[in-house]
Each structure stands twice: as structure tokens, then as C-alpha cells.
Amino acid sequence: MGQSAEAIEDYTQALKLDPKEVFIYRQRGDARLRLNQYLDAVDDYTQALKTADDPAAILSKRADANFGAQDYAHAAQDYDNVVKLNPTDLRSLDMACQVRALWGQQFDVAIAYCDKAIQLQPAQGHFHWTRALVEYRAGHFSDAAADADTAFKLNPNSASALYLRGMAKRKLGDMAGGDADLASAKAMQADVIDNFKNFGM
């Protein structure tokens, strides 16, 4: 933390000498992002983007900063633009899907991103979990239960996948099955519910 704070001051002084140095804006943005200074990081990345040679990398960082600031609309826009530049970037595909679950908007767009990530890497349980999360938020509980089940089968250590499957089962009227999943998930990870608080679940 201390090193990042000192770095921010150093970068700020350097920019006073040369305010057009894009690389310094990016470095200061990275330091601010590490300190959870999300809005300041967004400002720095925006400056860096003006003449950047590698906009995808900076857009990805700005998306993360917007995500941290809970500005999900702008985070989604940035992740979308990263995917346009790098259509097979798995992390950006996943985040473009996940951010819309938090935002509570554009579920069809989100699922399309998750579909692409799963198409590229079908054995990655996390992508099935993300799609299950969006499906649950969209009210597609059968699909959510099926995807969460796949995520858990691919990663049997995922308490989050099991918990999400349990919640979907309960929405479908399977109270006994849902409660069993929830209990098993909590036994695996006592604070598993914390993974879902930000999603309004």
C-alpha cells in the first residue's frame, strides 16, 4: 500500500513536468487501482487511452476500475470494447457477462458472451457458473440450475456452484433438494453466501 501511494506521488510529479506522457497516466492508474481509488484510476486510464498504442489493455484496466466503482454500465461498455478488439479474450468475455448480472441489465447480451466463453473453453466450470448467475438473475431458473450443476461437476470443490444450484432448485419448487445443496455448500465454505450479496441474491 505504502509503495503504491509513494508511486502515485512520483507519477503526479512526473506529469507536472510532462503532462502529455501517456505511459505515466497508465502507471498512475495502475497504482490507484491497487489502492481501490477507482474513480481516479478511471480518469488516468481515460487520459492514457487518448494516444495509446495498446488500447485493449488499458480498456481492460478501466473496465476493472469502473467495475470496482460499481459503475456497471461503463464497465460493461469497456469490456465490450475489449472483446471487439480481442474476440477470444476469455477474461473479458466472462466479465462482460458477469458485470451484467450485477447491473441487472442486458441479460441476453450477457448470456451471449458466456456462450462464447464456454464455446472456447467448455471444460472451464467458472464460465458455466457465470452463465448460471445471469440466468438466475434473469429468472431462468431451470437453465440456472442446469448450468450450476455443470459448473459443480466440472469443479466439485466449488461451494458457489453448489449454492447457486440450491437457490435455483428452491425457485423451481424443489425445497428439499435446494436446502440440501445450500447446507452442503455452507459446510464446504461457511461464508459462501457472501459471494452472492452484491448480486441482490
N, C-alpha and C positions, 0 to 999 in steps of 0.2 A: 504493500500500500504506500509506504513512505517513498519508495523509489519511483512509483508512478506519479505521485504528487510532485516530486522534485523534477521529474521528466516534463511534466506539464509546464512548470515554470520555465524550464530551459527552452522548451519549444516556443513558448509565448515570447520569450526574449528574442529568440532567433527570428520569429515572424516580424518583430518590430524592425529588425534590420533588413529583412527581405520578405515583405508581405505577399509576394507572388509565388513563393516556394511551395508548390503543391504537396511535395513529399512531407514537409513538416506538418501541414494540416492533417495528413493521414496519420502520421506518427502520434500527434497530439490526440487525435480522435481515438486511436487505439488505447492510449493511456487513460483517457477519460472513460472509455467503455469498460476498462478493467476496474475502474473505481465506481462504476454504476452511475456515472454522470451522463445519463443517456441523452438528454436534450442538447447538452454542449457537444457531445460526440456527434450527434446528427448534424449540427452546424458545421463542425470541422469536416466531416465526410462530404457534405454538400459543397464546401469550398474546394475540396480535393478533386471532386468529380468534374469541375469546370474544365480542366485540361488534362485529365487522367489518361494514361496510355492503357491502363487495365481497369476499365470501369466495372467489370463484373465483380472483382474482388472488393472494391470499395462499396459498391451497391450492396453486396452481401453483408458487409460490416454495418452499413447504415440501416439495413433491414433489421439486423440484430439490435441496434440501438433503439430503433423505433419500437421493436418488439418489447424491449426492456422498459421503455417508457409507456407501454400499453397503448401505443398509437397503432392499433392493429390495421387500420385502413391503409396507412402509409407503409407499414411493414409489409403488408400483402402486395402492395404495388411494387415495392423494391424487390421482393422475392420473385415476383412475376417477371420483372425485367432481367434479373439474373438468369432465370430459366430461358428467356428469349435468347440471351447471349450464349448460354451453355445448356442446351436442352437435356443433357444427360447428367446434370449435376444433382446427385441424389439428395444431398442435404437440403438444397434449395427447393426441390420438388416436395420433400417431406415438410419443410417449414411453410411453404406456400399452402399446403393442405392444413397443417396444424394451426396456423395463425387464424384461419377462417373458423375453426372450431371455437377458438377463444373469442373472436369477433362476433360470432353468431350470424354471419352473413355469407352469401355466395357458396352454399353447401355443394351445389352441383359442380362448381368450378373446383372446389377443394377436392372432391372425390375424383375428378378427372386427373388432378395432379398425383393423388395417391395411386390411382390406377397405373399411371406411367411409371412411378417408382417401383411398384410391385412387378410390373412387366419387365423392368430392367433387372430387378433383384428379387425374385419371388420367394426365396428362402429367408429373407430378412423379416423376422417377426415384427419388428418395430413398425414397419410400414403398414402391416395389417392392423396393428394396434391404432395407429394414427387414423386410418380409414374408419375403423370401428368407432373411434371417438367422434368423428364427423357424422357418421351415420346415426349414432345415438343422439347427438345434438339436433340432428335433422328430424328425429322422430322415427327413423327407420330401424326399429328395434330388432327385427328378425335378421337384417343384414349386419347390424352391430354385433349381435350375439354370434353369428357365424364367423365374422372377421376376428372377433376377440378369441373365439375358440381356436381358430387357425394360428393366431399370434401366440397363444399359450402352448399349443402343440409344438410350434417351432422353437419356443423358448419356455420350457417348463418351469424356469426359475422366475418368471415374470409375474409378480404379485399384481401388477397393474392390469395385465391382460385378464387374469382370473377375476379380479374385482370388477372390471368393466363387463365381463361376461355375466357376472352375477347381477349387476344392475340391469342389464338388458333382459335377462331372464325374468326378473321381477316385473319389468314393464310389460312383458308378454304374458304375465299371469302365473308364471312358474315360481311361486314364492319359496317352496321348499328347495328347489334346485338353486335359485338365486341366493337364498340365505346360506346354503352350504358353500357356494363359491365365495361369498363375502367373508364367511368365517375362515375358510381356508386361506384366503388372501391375507387377512389380518394376522393369521398365525405365521405366515411367511414374512410379512413386513407390517409391523404394528401401526406405522404411520402411513400406510398406503393411501388412505383417503386424502392425504394432503396433496397427492398428485392430481386430484380432480377438483380441488376447491376453486381454482381460477377459471374453471370451465363452467361454473354455475351448476355443478352436479353434486 
